Amino acid sequence: MPVFMHHFGETGRISRILEKYQINSGKMLWDENHKSLSAEIDQIKKENDNMHIEFRHLKGKDLNSLQPKELIMIEEALGSFGLWRGKCHF
């Protein structure tokens, strides 16, 4: 874990601290381009987290939280890869 993360916590908290500093000091730390890049990074992190969850489901982990429709979608996805040969009966 980077030192600044250890001292200040999560990235969102750091952003709020830096934003308050920027407002109070009047110094521009980043421009609109940097803000949009930050938002894009946050979106990519969210997509990555969702993909990790989906991958765990495809590996057969953490399935108890899924609804039957979601389980059927996983079954179909596995079938399209030739990895599923049976049918689940609920």
PDB file with one MODEL, atoms N, CA, C and O in Angstrom:
MODEL        1
ATOM      1  N   MET A   1       0.845  -1.179   0.000  1.00  0.00           N
ATOM      2  CA  MET A   1       0.000   0.000   0.000  1.00  0.00           C
ATOM      3  C   MET A   1       0.888   1.238   0.000  1.00  0.00           C
ATOM      4  O   MET A   1       1.792   1.349   0.828  1.00  0.00           O
ATOM      5  N   PRO A   2       0.638   2.183  -0.930  1.00  0.00           N
ATOM      6  CA  PRO A   2       1.443   3.405  -0.955  1.00  0.00           C
ATOM      7  C   PRO A   2       1.337   4.156   0.372  1.00  0.00           C
ATOM      8  O   PRO A   2       0.325   4.066   1.067  1.00  0.00           O
ATOM      9  N   VAL A   3       2.378   4.888   0.711  1.00  0.00           N
ATOM     10  CA  VAL A   3       2.427   5.597   1.987  1.00  0.00           C
ATOM     11  C   VAL A   3       1.255   6.555   2.130  1.00  0.00           C
ATOM     12  O   VAL A   3       0.634   6.604   3.192  1.00  0.00           O
ATOM     13  N   PHE A   4       0.938   7.319   1.089  1.00  0.00           N
ATOM     14  CA  PHE A   4      -0.155   8.283   1.212  1.00  0.00           C
ATOM     15  C   PHE A   4      -1.481   7.580   1.450  1.00  0.00           C
ATOM     16  O   PHE A   4      -2.337   8.123   2.149  1.00  0.00           O
ATOM     17  N   MET A   5      -1.683   6.382   0.888  1.00  0.00           N
ATOM     18  CA  MET A   5      -2.921   5.636   1.116  1.00  0.00           C
ATOM     19  C   MET A   5      -2.966   5.168   2.569  1.00  0.00           C
ATOM     20  O   MET A   5      -4.025   5.155   3.195  1.00  0.00           O
ATOM     21  N   HIS A   6      -1.793   4.780   3.100  1.00  0.00           N
ATOM     22  CA  HIS A   6      -1.735   4.326   4.480  1.00  0.00           C
ATOM     23  C   HIS A   6      -2.112   5.463   5.432  1.00  0.00           C
ATOM     24  O   HIS A   6      -2.808   5.240   6.422  1.00  0.00           O
ATOM     25  N   HIS A   7      -1.658   6.667   5.137  1.00  0.00           N
ATOM     26  CA  HIS A   7      -1.903   7.792   6.022  1.00  0.00           C
ATOM     27  C   HIS A   7      -3.270   8.431   5.841  1.00  0.00           C
ATOM     28  O   HIS A   7      -3.838   8.950   6.802  1.00  0.00           O
ATOM     29  N   PHE A   8      -3.803   8.403   4.635  1.00  0.00           N
ATOM     30  CA  PHE A   8      -5.026   9.144   4.365  1.00  0.00           C
ATOM     31  C   PHE A   8      -6.226   8.270   4.026  1.00  0.00           C
ATOM     32  O   PHE A   8      -7.336   8.792   3.930  1.00  0.00           O
ATOM     33  N   GLY A   9      -6.058   6.992   3.843  1.00  0.00           N
ATOM     34  CA  GLY A   9      -7.194   6.125   3.565  1.00  0.00           C
ATOM     35  C   GLY A   9      -7.466   5.979   2.081  1.00  0.00           C
ATOM     36  O   GLY A   9      -6.560   6.049   1.251  1.00  0.00           O
ATOM     37  N   GLU A  10      -8.723   5.777   1.774  1.00  0.00           N
ATOM     38  CA  GLU A  10      -9.141   5.500   0.402  1.00  0.00           C
ATOM     39  C   GLU A  10      -8.975   6.714  -0.507  1.00  0.00           C
ATOM     40  O   GLU A  10      -8.887   7.851  -0.045  1.00  0.00           O
ATOM     41  N   THR A  11      -8.936   6.446  -1.809  1.00  0.00           N
ATOM     42  CA  THR A  11      -8.735   7.486  -2.815  1.00  0.00           C
ATOM     43  C   THR A  11      -9.803   8.569  -2.735  1.00  0.00           C
ATOM     44  O   THR A  11      -9.487   9.752  -2.867  1.00  0.00           O
ATOM     45  N   GLY A  12     -11.053   8.192  -2.524  1.00  0.00           N
ATOM     46  CA  GLY A  12     -12.136   9.176  -2.440  1.00  0.00           C
ATOM     47  C   GLY A  12     -11.903  10.178  -1.329  1.00  0.00           C
ATOM     48  O   GLY A  12     -12.181  11.368  -1.481  1.00  0.00           O
ATOM     49  N   ARG A  13     -11.396   9.696  -0.222  1.00  0.00           N
ATOM     50  CA  ARG A  13     -11.107  10.583   0.900  1.00  0.00           C
ATOM     51  C   ARG A  13      -9.970  11.536   0.555  1.00  0.00           C
ATOM     52  O   ARG A  13     -10.013  12.717   0.899  1.00  0.00           O
ATOM     53  N   ILE A  14      -8.974  11.025  -0.114  1.00  0.00           N
ATOM     54  CA  ILE A  14      -7.854  11.871  -0.535  1.00  0.00           C
ATOM     55  C   ILE A  14      -8.353  12.960  -1.471  1.00  0.00           C
ATOM     56  O   ILE A  14      -7.951  14.118  -1.356  1.00  0.00           O
ATOM     57  N   SER A  15      -9.230  12.587  -2.400  1.00  0.00           N
ATOM     58  CA  SER A  15      -9.778  13.573  -3.337  1.00  0.00           C
ATOM     59  C   SER A  15     -10.505  14.685  -2.593  1.00  0.00           C
ATOM     60  O   SER A  15     -10.374  15.860  -2.938  1.00  0.00           O
ATOM     61  N   ARG A  16     -11.273  14.312  -1.570  1.00  0.00           N
ATOM     62  CA  ARG A  16     -12.004  15.336  -0.800  1.00  0.00           C
ATOM     63  C   ARG A  16     -11.032  16.246  -0.051  1.00  0.00           C
ATOM     64  O   ARG A  16     -11.241  17.457   0.015  1.00  0.00           O
ATOM     65  N   ILE A  17      -9.975  15.670   0.510  1.00  0.00           N
ATOM     66  CA  ILE A  17      -8.971  16.469   1.222  1.00  0.00           C
ATOM     67  C   ILE A  17      -8.302  17.441   0.264  1.00  0.00           C
ATOM     68  O   ILE A  17      -8.158  18.624   0.575  1.00  0.00           O
ATOM     69  N   LEU A  18      -7.890  16.944  -0.908  1.00  0.00           N
ATOM     70  CA  LEU A  18      -7.234  17.809  -1.886  1.00  0.00           C
ATOM     71  C   LEU A  18      -8.183  18.876  -2.418  1.00  0.00           C
ATOM     72  O   LEU A  18      -7.769  20.008  -2.665  1.00  0.00           O
ATOM     73  N   GLU A  19      -9.442  18.525  -2.594  1.00  0.00           N
ATOM     74  CA  GLU A  19     -10.418  19.504  -3.073  1.00  0.00           C
ATOM     75  C   GLU A  19     -10.603  20.621  -2.046  1.00  0.00           C
ATOM     76  O   GLU A  19     -10.668  21.796  -2.409  1.00  0.00           O
ATOM     77  N   LYS A  20     -10.688  20.255  -0.766  1.00  0.00           N
ATOM     78  CA  LYS A  20     -10.815  21.276   0.282  1.00  0.00           C
ATOM     79  C   LYS A  20      -9.577  22.171   0.313  1.00  0.00           C
ATOM     80  O   LYS A  20      -9.689  23.385   0.480  1.00  0.00           O
ATOM     81  N   TYR A  21      -8.403  21.572   0.153  1.00  0.00           N
ATOM     82  CA  TYR A  21      -7.171  22.353   0.119  1.00  0.00           C
ATOM     83  C   TYR A  21      -7.206  23.337  -1.047  1.00  0.00           C
ATOM     84  O   TYR A  21      -6.859  24.509  -0.901  1.00  0.00           O
ATOM     85  N   GLN A  22      -7.627  22.842  -2.190  1.00  0.00           N
ATOM     86  CA  GLN A  22      -7.687  23.685  -3.386  1.00  0.00           C
ATOM     87  C   GLN A  22      -8.634  24.859  -3.177  1.00  0.00           C
ATOM     88  O   GLN A  22      -8.320  25.988  -3.554  1.00  0.00           O
ATOM     89  N   ILE A  23      -9.788  24.599  -2.580  1.00  0.00           N
ATOM     90  CA  ILE A  23     -10.774  25.664  -2.343  1.00  0.00           C
ATOM     91  C   ILE A  23     -10.232  26.682  -1.344  1.00  0.00           C
ATOM     92  O   ILE A  23     -10.326  27.889  -1.565  1.00  0.00           O
ATOM     93  N   ASN A  24      -9.669  26.190  -0.251  1.00  0.00           N
ATOM     94  CA  ASN A  24      -9.190  27.090   0.808  1.00  0.00           C
ATOM     95  C   ASN A  24      -7.923  27.847   0.439  1.00  0.00           C
ATOM     96  O   ASN A  24      -7.738  28.986   0.870  1.00  0.00           O
ATOM     97  N   SER A  25      -7.054  27.237  -0.345  1.00  0.00           N
ATOM     98  CA  SER A  25      -5.790  27.886  -0.686  1.00  0.00           C
ATOM     99  C   SER A  25      -5.892  28.728  -1.959  1.00  0.00           C
ATOM    100  O   SER A  25      -5.087  29.634  -2.178  1.00  0.00           O
ATOM    101  N   GLY A  26      -6.876  28.426  -2.789  1.00  0.00           N
ATOM    102  CA  GLY A  26      -7.003  29.124  -4.061  1.00  0.00           C
ATOM    103  C   GLY A  26      -6.035  28.621  -5.110  1.00  0.00           C
ATOM    104  O   GLY A  26      -5.977  29.169  -6.211  1.00  0.00           O
ATOM    105  N   LYS A  27      -5.277  27.592  -4.791  1.00  0.00           N
ATOM    106  CA  LYS A  27      -4.319  27.016  -5.736  1.00  0.00           C
ATOM    107  C   LYS A  27      -5.001  25.920  -6.538  1.00  0.00           C
ATOM    108  O   LYS A  27      -5.707  25.074  -5.990  1.00  0.00           O
ATOM    109  N   MET A  28      -4.777  25.952  -7.841  1.00  0.00           N
ATOM    110  CA  MET A  28      -5.372  24.953  -8.736  1.00  0.00           C
ATOM    111  C   MET A  28      -4.458  23.737  -8.792  1.00  0.00           C
ATOM    112  O   MET A  28      -3.361  23.809  -9.344  1.00  0.00           O
ATOM    113  N   LEU A  29      -4.907  22.617  -8.220  1.00  0.00           N
ATOM    114  CA  LEU A  29      -4.094  21.406  -8.204  1.00  0.00           C
ATOM    115  C   LEU A  29      -4.312  20.559  -9.456  1.00  0.00           C
ATOM    116  O   LEU A  29      -3.405  19.858  -9.904  1.00  0.00           O
ATOM    117  N   TRP A  30      -5.509  20.626 -10.011  1.00  0.00           N
ATOM    118  CA  TRP A  30      -5.796  19.881 -11.232  1.00  0.00           C
ATOM    119  C   TRP A  30      -6.868  20.627 -12.014  1.00  0.00           C
ATOM    120  O   TRP A  30      -7.640  21.409 -11.458  1.00  0.00           O
ATOM    121  N   ASP A  31      -6.896  20.370 -13.302  1.00  0.00           N
ATOM    122  CA  ASP A  31      -7.860  21.054 -14.155  1.00  0.00           C
ATOM    123  C   ASP A  31      -8.981  20.089 -14.529  1.00  0.00           C
ATOM    124  O   ASP A  31      -9.028  18.957 -14.046  1.00  0.00           O
ATOM    125  N   GLU A  32      -9.874  20.546 -15.388  1.00  0.00           N
ATOM    126  CA  GLU A  32     -11.028  19.739 -15.794  1.00  0.00           C
ATOM    127  C   GLU A  32     -10.600  18.435 -16.473  1.00  0.00           C
ATOM    128  O   GLU A  32     -11.256  17.406 -16.313  1.00  0.00           O
ATOM    129  N   ASN A  33      -9.511  18.480 -17.222  1.00  0.00           N
ATOM    130  CA  ASN A  33      -9.025  17.274 -17.887  1.00  0.00           C
ATOM    131  C   ASN A  33      -8.647  16.206 -16.858  1.00  0.00           C
ATOM    132  O   ASN A  33      -8.958  15.027 -17.029  1.00  0.00           O
ATOM    133  N   HIS A  34      -7.981  16.631 -15.799  1.00  0.00           N
ATOM    134  CA  HIS A  34      -7.605  15.692 -14.742  1.00  0.00           C
ATOM    135  C   HIS A  34      -8.840  15.149 -14.029  1.00  0.00           C
ATOM    136  O   HIS A  34      -8.878  13.974 -13.665  1.00  0.00           O
ATOM    137  N   LYS A  35      -9.843  15.994 -13.830  1.00  0.00           N
ATOM    138  CA  LYS A  35     -11.079  15.539 -13.196  1.00  0.00           C
ATOM    139  C   LYS A  35     -11.772  14.490 -14.051  1.00  0.00           C
ATOM    140  O   LYS A  35     -12.273  13.493 -13.531  1.00  0.00           O
ATOM    141  N   SER A  36     -11.803  14.711 -15.362  1.00  0.00           N
ATOM    142  CA  SER A  36     -12.455  13.727 -16.231  1.00  0.00           C
ATOM    143  C   SER A  36     -11.661  12.432 -16.275  1.00  0.00           C
ATOM    144  O   SER A  36     -12.245  11.351 -16.358  1.00  0.00           O
ATOM    145  N   LEU A  37     -10.334  12.526 -16.221  1.00  0.00           N
ATOM    146  CA  LEU A  37      -9.501  11.320 -16.165  1.00  0.00           C
ATOM    147  C   LEU A  37      -9.749  10.563 -14.860  1.00  0.00           C
ATOM    148  O   LEU A  37      -9.810   9.334 -14.850  1.00  0.00           O
ATOM    149  N   SER A  38      -9.888  11.292 -13.782  1.00  0.00           N
ATOM    150  CA  SER A  38     -10.165  10.672 -12.492  1.00  0.00           C
ATOM    151  C   SER A  38     -11.510   9.949 -12.519  1.00  0.00           C
ATOM    152  O   SER A  38     -11.637   8.838 -12.005  1.00  0.00           O
ATOM    153  N   ALA A  39     -12.516  10.594 -13.126  1.00  0.00           N
ATOM    154  CA  ALA A  39     -13.830   9.969 -13.238  1.00  0.00           C
ATOM    155  C   ALA A  39     -13.764   8.712 -14.109  1.00  0.00           C
ATOM    156  O   ALA A  39     -14.419   7.711 -13.815  1.00  0.00           O
ATOM    157  N   GLU A  40     -12.972   8.771 -15.176  1.00  0.00           N
ATOM    158  CA  GLU A  40     -12.807   7.606 -16.055  1.00  0.00           C
ATOM    159  C   GLU A  40     -12.109   6.460 -15.320  1.00  0.00           C
ATOM    160  O   GLU A  40     -12.476   5.296 -15.484  1.00  0.00           O
ATOM    161  N   ILE A  41     -11.110   6.793 -14.518  1.00  0.00           N
ATOM    162  CA  ILE A  41     -10.424   5.769 -13.724  1.00  0.00           C
ATOM    163  C   ILE A  41     -11.390   5.130 -12.737  1.00  0.00           C
ATOM    164  O   ILE A  41     -11.400   3.909 -12.574  1.00  0.00           O
ATOM    165  N   ASP A  42     -12.202   5.949 -12.078  1.00  0.00           N
ATOM    166  CA  ASP A  42     -13.191   5.414 -11.142  1.00  0.00           C
ATOM    167  C   ASP A  42     -14.160   4.469 -11.851  1.00  0.00           C
ATOM    168  O   ASP A  42     -14.504   3.415 -11.317  1.00  0.00           O
ATOM    169  N   GLN A  43     -14.600   4.848 -13.057  1.00  0.00           N
ATOM    170  CA  GLN A  43     -15.509   4.008 -13.828  1.00  0.00           C
ATOM    171  C   GLN A  43     -14.843   2.687 -14.213  1.00  0.00           C
ATOM    172  O   GLN A  43     -15.468   1.629 -14.138  1.00  0.00           O
ATOM    173  N   ILE A  44     -13.593   2.748 -14.619  1.00  0.00           N
ATOM    174  CA  ILE A  44     -12.868   1.530 -14.998  1.00  0.00           C
ATOM    175  C   ILE A  44     -12.675   0.626 -13.778  1.00  0.00           C
ATOM    176  O   ILE A  44     -12.797  -0.594 -13.889  1.00  0.00           O
ATOM    177  N   LYS A  45     -12.379   1.207 -12.626  1.00  0.00           N
ATOM    178  CA  LYS A  45     -12.251   0.417 -11.399  1.00  0.00           C
ATOM    179  C   LYS A  45     -13.564  -0.285 -11.076  1.00  0.00           C
ATOM    180  O   LYS A  45     -13.571  -1.455 -10.693  1.00  0.00           O
ATOM    181  N   LYS A  46     -14.675   0.434 -11.231  1.00  0.00           N
ATOM    182  CA  LYS A  46     -15.994  -0.158 -10.965  1.00  0.00           C
ATOM    183  C   LYS A  46     -16.266  -1.311 -11.931  1.00  0.00           C
ATOM    184  O   LYS A  46     -16.736  -2.371 -11.517  1.00  0.00           O
ATOM    185  N   GLU A  47     -15.973  -1.108 -13.212  1.00  0.00           N
ATOM    186  CA  GLU A  47     -16.155  -2.171 -14.202  1.00  0.00           C
ATOM    187  C   GLU A  47     -15.267  -3.371 -13.874  1.00  0.00           C
ATOM    188  O   GLU A  47     -15.695  -4.518 -14.002  1.00  0.00           O
ATOM    189  N   ASN A  48     -14.042  -3.107 -13.455  1.00  0.00           N
ATOM    190  CA  ASN A  48     -13.112  -4.173 -13.090  1.00  0.00           C
ATOM    191  C   ASN A  48     -13.651  -4.972 -11.905  1.00  0.00           C
ATOM    192  O   ASN A  48     -13.593  -6.201 -11.909  1.00  0.00           O
ATOM    193  N   ASP A  49     -14.170  -4.284 -10.900  1.00  0.00           N
ATOM    194  CA  ASP A  49     -14.750  -4.964  -9.743  1.00  0.00           C
ATOM    195  C   ASP A  49     -15.917  -5.849 -10.171  1.00  0.00           C
ATOM    196  O   ASP A  49     -16.043  -6.988  -9.720  1.00  0.00           O
ATOM    197  N   ASN A  50     -16.774  -5.313 -11.048  1.00  0.00           N
ATOM    198  CA  ASN A  50     -17.916  -6.096 -11.537  1.00  0.00           C
ATOM    199  C   ASN A  50     -17.463  -7.316 -12.330  1.00  0.00           C
ATOM    200  O   ASN A  50     -18.072  -8.382 -12.237  1.00  0.00           O
ATOM    201  N   MET A  51     -16.406  -7.164 -13.102  1.00  0.00           N
ATOM    202  CA  MET A  51     -15.887  -8.294 -13.874  1.00  0.00           C
ATOM    203  C   MET A  51     -15.308  -9.364 -12.949  1.00  0.00           C
ATOM    204  O   MET A  51     -15.448 -10.558 -13.215  1.00  0.00           O
ATOM    205  N   HIS A  52     -14.659  -8.938 -11.867  1.00  0.00           N
ATOM    206  CA  HIS A  52     -14.132  -9.902 -10.899  1.00  0.00           C
ATOM    207  C   HIS A  52     -15.272 -10.695 -10.262  1.00  0.00           C
ATOM    208  O   HIS A  52     -15.164 -11.907 -10.080  1.00  0.00           O
ATOM    209  N   ILE A  53     -16.358 -10.010  -9.925  1.00  0.00           N
ATOM    210  CA  ILE A  53     -17.520 -10.680  -9.338  1.00  0.00           C
ATOM    211  C   ILE A  53     -18.104 -11.667 -10.338  1.00  0.00           C
ATOM    212  O   ILE A  53     -18.398 -12.811  -9.992  1.00  0.00           O
ATOM    213  N   GLU A  54     -18.271 -11.223 -11.579  1.00  0.00           N
ATOM    214  CA  GLU A  54     -18.825 -12.098 -12.618  1.00  0.00           C
ATOM    215  C   GLU A  54     -17.913 -13.306 -12.840  1.00  0.00           C
ATOM    216  O   GLU A  54     -18.400 -14.424 -13.006  1.00  0.00           O
ATOM    217  N   PHE A  55     -16.611 -13.093 -12.844  1.00  0.00           N
ATOM    218  CA  PHE A  55     -15.666 -14.191 -13.023  1.00  0.00           C
ATOM    219  C   PHE A  55     -15.781 -15.197 -11.883  1.00  0.00           C
ATOM    220  O   PHE A  55     -15.736 -16.405 -12.113  1.00  0.00           O
ATOM    221  N   ARG A  56     -15.931 -14.700 -10.650  1.00  0.00           N
ATOM    222  CA  ARG A  56     -16.122 -15.601  -9.513  1.00  0.00           C
ATOM    223  C   ARG A  56     -17.389 -16.431  -9.701  1.00  0.00           C
ATOM    224  O   ARG A  56     -17.402 -17.625  -9.400  1.00  0.00           O
ATOM    225  N   HIS A  57     -18.440 -15.808 -10.191  1.00  0.00           N
ATOM    226  CA  HIS A  57     -19.686 -16.539 -10.443  1.00  0.00           C
ATOM    227  C   HIS A  57     -19.479 -17.606 -11.505  1.00  0.00           C
ATOM    228  O   HIS A  57     -19.965 -18.728 -11.359  1.00  0.00           O
ATOM    229  N   LEU A  58     -18.762 -17.269 -12.572  1.00  0.00           N
ATOM    230  CA  LEU A  58     -18.506 -18.247 -13.629  1.00  0.00           C
ATOM    231  C   LEU A  58     -17.657 -19.409 -13.123  1.00  0.00           C
ATOM    232  O   LEU A  58     -17.742 -20.520 -13.645  1.00  0.00           O
ATOM    233  N   LYS A  59     -16.841 -19.147 -12.107  1.00  0.00           N
ATOM    234  CA  LYS A  59     -16.035 -20.213 -11.511  1.00  0.00           C
ATOM    235  C   LYS A  59     -16.836 -21.011 -10.480  1.00  0.00           C
ATOM    236  O   LYS A  59     -16.320 -21.956  -9.885  1.00  0.00           O
ATOM    237  N   GLY A  60     -18.105 -20.625 -10.269  1.00  0.00           N
ATOM    238  CA  GLY A  60     -18.960 -21.353  -9.330  1.00  0.00           C
ATOM    239  C   GLY A  60     -18.857 -20.877  -7.898  1.00  0.00           C
ATOM    240  O   GLY A  60     -19.242 -21.599  -6.978  1.00  0.00           O
ATOM    241  N   LYS A  61     -18.344 -19.677  -7.692  1.00  0.00           N
ATOM    242  CA  LYS A  61     -18.194 -19.134  -6.343  1.00  0.00           C
ATOM    243  C   LYS A  61     -19.222 -18.032  -6.108  1.00  0.00           C
ATOM    244  O   LYS A  61     -19.623 -17.332  -7.038  1.00  0.00           O
ATOM    245  N   ASP A  62     -19.635 -17.891  -4.871  1.00  0.00           N
ATOM    246  CA  ASP A  62     -20.567 -16.825  -4.457  1.00  0.00           C
ATOM    247  C   ASP A  62     -21.877 -16.852  -5.244  1.00  0.00           C
ATOM    248  O   ASP A  62     -22.392 -15.797  -5.612  1.00  0.00           O
ATOM    249  N   LEU A  63     -22.411 -18.013  -5.500  1.00  0.00           N
ATOM    250  CA  LEU A  63     -23.640 -18.134  -6.289  1.00  0.00           C
ATOM    251  C   LEU A  63     -24.905 -17.964  -5.453  1.00  0.00           C
ATOM    252  O   LEU A  63     -25.978 -17.729  -6.010  1.00  0.00           O
ATOM    253  N   ASN A  64     -24.805 -18.076  -4.140  1.00  0.00           N
ATOM    254  CA  ASN A  64     -25.988 -18.017  -3.285  1.00  0.00           C
ATOM    255  C   ASN A  64     -26.709 -16.682  -3.355  1.00  0.00           C
ATOM    256  O   ASN A  64     -27.913 -16.622  -3.103  1.00  0.00           O
ATOM    257  N   SER A  65     -26.016 -15.631  -3.685  1.00  0.00           N
ATOM    258  CA  SER A  65     -26.626 -14.302  -3.727  1.00  0.00           C
ATOM    259  C   SER A  65     -27.364 -14.031  -5.042  1.00  0.00           C
ATOM    260  O   SER A  65     -28.044 -13.013  -5.169  1.00  0.00           O
ATOM    261  N   LEU A  66     -27.235 -14.932  -6.016  1.00  0.00           N
ATOM    262  CA  LEU A  66     -27.820 -14.706  -7.335  1.00  0.00           C
ATOM    263  C   LEU A  66     -29.276 -15.151  -7.409  1.00  0.00           C
ATOM    264  O   LEU A  66     -29.701 -16.084  -6.728  1.00  0.00           O
ATOM    265  N   GLN A  67     -30.016 -14.460  -8.249  1.00  0.00           N
ATOM    266  CA  GLN A  67     -31.400 -14.812  -8.543  1.00  0.00           C
ATOM    267  C   GLN A  67     -31.408 -15.887  -9.633  1.00  0.00           C
ATOM    268  O   GLN A  67     -30.427 -16.034 -10.362  1.00  0.00           O
ATOM    269  N   PRO A  68     -32.520 -16.648  -9.750  1.00  0.00           N
ATOM    270  CA  PRO A  68     -32.592 -17.693 -10.783  1.00  0.00           C
ATOM    271  C   PRO A  68     -32.281 -17.186 -12.197  1.00  0.00           C
ATOM    272  O   PRO A  68     -31.616 -17.880 -12.966  1.00  0.00           O
ATOM    273  N   LYS A  69     -32.750 -15.994 -12.543  1.00  0.00           N
ATOM    274  CA  LYS A  69     -32.473 -15.449 -13.883  1.00  0.00           C
ATOM    275  C   LYS A  69     -30.971 -15.279 -14.101  1.00  0.00           C
ATOM    276  O   LYS A  69     -30.456 -15.561 -15.183  1.00  0.00           O
ATOM    277  N   GLU A  70     -30.270 -14.812 -13.057  1.00  0.00           N
ATOM    278  CA  GLU A  70     -28.828 -14.625 -13.161  1.00  0.00           C
ATOM    279  C   GLU A  70     -28.109 -15.960 -13.285  1.00  0.00           C
ATOM    280  O   GLU A  70     -27.128 -16.077 -14.019  1.00  0.00           O
ATOM    281  N   LEU A  71     -28.598 -16.967 -12.568  1.00  0.00           N
ATOM    282  CA  LEU A  71     -28.010 -18.306 -12.668  1.00  0.00           C
ATOM    283  C   LEU A  71     -28.203 -18.890 -14.066  1.00  0.00           C
ATOM    284  O   LEU A  71     -27.311 -19.548 -14.601  1.00  0.00           O
ATOM    285  N   ILE A  72     -29.368 -18.644 -14.648  1.00  0.00           N
ATOM    286  CA  ILE A  72     -29.644 -19.124 -16.008  1.00  0.00           C
ATOM    287  C   ILE A  72     -28.698 -18.454 -16.996  1.00  0.00           C
ATOM    288  O   ILE A  72     -28.205 -19.105 -17.917  1.00  0.00           O
ATOM    289  N   MET A  73     -28.435 -17.149 -16.816  1.00  0.00           N
ATOM    290  CA  MET A  73     -27.516 -16.436 -17.704  1.00  0.00           C
ATOM    291  C   MET A  73     -26.109 -17.021 -17.602  1.00  0.00           C
ATOM    292  O   MET A  73     -25.411 -17.145 -18.609  1.00  0.00           O
ATOM    293  N   ILE A  74     -25.694 -17.377 -16.397  1.00  0.00           N
ATOM    294  CA  ILE A  74     -24.372 -17.989 -16.219  1.00  0.00           C
ATOM    295  C   ILE A  74     -24.344 -19.354 -16.888  1.00  0.00           C
ATOM    296  O   ILE A  74     -23.368 -19.709 -17.549  1.00  0.00           O
ATOM    297  N   GLU A  75     -25.416 -20.117 -16.714  1.00  0.00           N
ATOM    298  CA  GLU A  75     -25.510 -21.432 -17.354  1.00  0.00           C
ATOM    299  C   GLU A  75     -25.398 -21.301 -18.864  1.00  0.00           C
ATOM    300  O   GLU A  75     -24.689 -22.079 -19.503  1.00  0.00           O
ATOM    301  N   GLU A  76     -26.090 -20.323 -19.443  1.00  0.00           N
ATOM    302  CA  GLU A  76     -26.037 -20.110 -20.887  1.00  0.00           C
ATOM    303  C   GLU A  76     -24.642 -19.670 -21.331  1.00  0.00           C
ATOM    304  O   GLU A  76     -24.155 -20.107 -22.374  1.00  0.00           O
ATOM    305  N   ALA A  77     -24.007 -18.820 -20.552  1.00  0.00           N
ATOM    306  CA  ALA A  77     -22.653 -18.365 -20.889  1.00  0.00           C
ATOM    307  C   ALA A  77     -21.685 -19.536 -20.870  1.00  0.00           C
ATOM    308  O   ALA A  77     -20.850 -19.673 -21.764  1.00  0.00           O
ATOM    309  N   LEU A  78     -21.797 -20.378 -19.856  1.00  0.00           N
ATOM    310  CA  LEU A  78     -20.924 -21.547 -19.785  1.00  0.00           C
ATOM    311  C   LEU A  78     -21.214 -22.507 -20.934  1.00  0.00           C
ATOM    312  O   LEU A  78     -20.298 -23.122 -21.479  1.00  0.00           O
ATOM    313  N   GLY A  79     -22.483 -22.635 -21.298  1.00  0.00           N
ATOM    314  CA  GLY A  79     -22.857 -23.502 -22.417  1.00  0.00           C
ATOM    315  C   GLY A  79     -22.282 -23.006 -23.728  1.00  0.00           C
ATOM    316  O   GLY A  79     -21.900 -23.808 -24.580  1.00  0.00           O
ATOM    317  N   SER A  80     -22.217 -21.705 -23.899  1.00  0.00           N
ATOM    318  CA  SER A  80     -21.677 -21.164 -25.146  1.00  0.00           C
ATOM    319  C   SER A  80     -20.173 -21.425 -25.259  1.00  0.00           C
ATOM    320  O   SER A  80     -19.621 -21.438 -26.359  1.00  0.00           O
ATOM    321  N   PHE A  81     -19.512 -21.634 -24.107  1.00  0.00           N
ATOM    322  CA  PHE A  81     -18.090 -21.969 -24.112  1.00  0.00           C
ATOM    323  C   PHE A  81     -17.871 -23.476 -24.100  1.00  0.00           C
ATOM    324  O   PHE A  81     -16.733 -23.944 -24.084  1.00  0.00           O
ATOM    325  N   GLY A  82     -18.976 -24.243 -24.106  1.00  0.00           N
ATOM    326  CA  GLY A  82     -18.865 -25.696 -24.071  1.00  0.00           C
ATOM    327  C   GLY A  82     -18.451 -26.225 -22.713  1.00  0.00           C
ATOM    328  O   GLY A  82     -17.944 -27.342 -22.610  1.00  0.00           O
ATOM    329  N   LEU A  83     -18.661 -25.435 -21.667  1.00  0.00           N
ATOM    330  CA  LEU A  83     -18.238 -25.836 -20.329  1.00  0.00           C
ATOM    331  C   LEU A  83     -19.378 -26.417 -19.490  1.00  0.00           C
ATOM    332  O   LEU A  83     -19.141 -26.972 -18.417  1.00  0.00           O
ATOM    333  N   TRP A  84     -20.599 -26.290 -19.975  1.00  0.00           N
ATOM    334  CA  TRP A  84     -21.762 -26.758 -19.221  1.00  0.00           C
ATOM    335  C   TRP A  84     -22.483 -27.787 -20.046  1.00  0.00           C
ATOM    336  O   TRP A  84     -22.852 -27.521 -21.190  1.00  0.00           O
ATOM    337  N   ARG A  85     -22.690 -28.962 -19.485  1.00  0.00           N
ATOM    338  CA  ARG A  85     -23.323 -30.027 -20.243  1.00  0.00           C
ATOM    339  C   ARG A  85     -24.667 -30.444 -19.675  1.00  0.00           C
ATOM    340  O   ARG A  85     -25.370 -31.246 -20.289  1.00  0.00           O
ATOM    341  N   GLY A  86     -25.031 -29.927 -18.541  1.00  0.00           N
ATOM    342  CA  GLY A  86     -26.284 -30.318 -17.902  1.00  0.00           C
ATOM    343  C   GLY A  86     -27.205 -29.149 -17.701  1.00  0.00           C
ATOM    344  O   GLY A  86     -26.883 -28.015 -18.053  1.00  0.00           O
ATOM    345  N   LYS A  87     -28.337 -29.427 -17.141  1.00  0.00           N
ATOM    346  CA  LYS A  87     -29.312 -28.396 -16.824  1.00  0.00           C
ATOM    347  C   LYS A  87     -29.532 -28.399 -15.325  1.00  0.00           C
ATOM    348  O   LYS A  87     -29.608 -29.458 -14.702  1.00  0.00           O
ATOM    349  N   CYS A  88     -29.635 -27.215 -14.750  1.00  0.00           N
ATOM    350  CA  CYS A  88     -29.991 -27.116 -13.336  1.00  0.00           C
ATOM    351  C   CYS A  88     -31.506 -27.124 -13.242  1.00  0.00           C
ATOM    352  O   CYS A  88     -32.190 -26.496 -14.049  1.00  0.00           O
ATOM    353  N   HIS A  89     -32.015 -27.825 -12.271  1.00  0.00           N
ATOM    354  CA  HIS A  89     -33.448 -27.828 -12.022  1.00  0.00           C
ATOM    355  C   HIS A  89     -33.669 -27.238 -10.660  1.00  0.00           C
ATOM    356  O   HIS A  89     -33.215 -27.784  -9.655  1.00  0.00           O
ATOM    357  N   PHE A  90     -34.377 -26.104 -10.621  1.00  0.00           N
ATOM    358  CA  PHE A  90     -34.602 -25.404  -9.350  1.00  0.00           C
ATOM    359  C   PHE A  90     -35.811 -25.940  -8.670  1.00  0.00           C
ATOM    360  O   PHE A  90     -36.165 -25.478  -7.585  1.00  0.00           O
TER     361      PHE A  90
ENDMDL
END
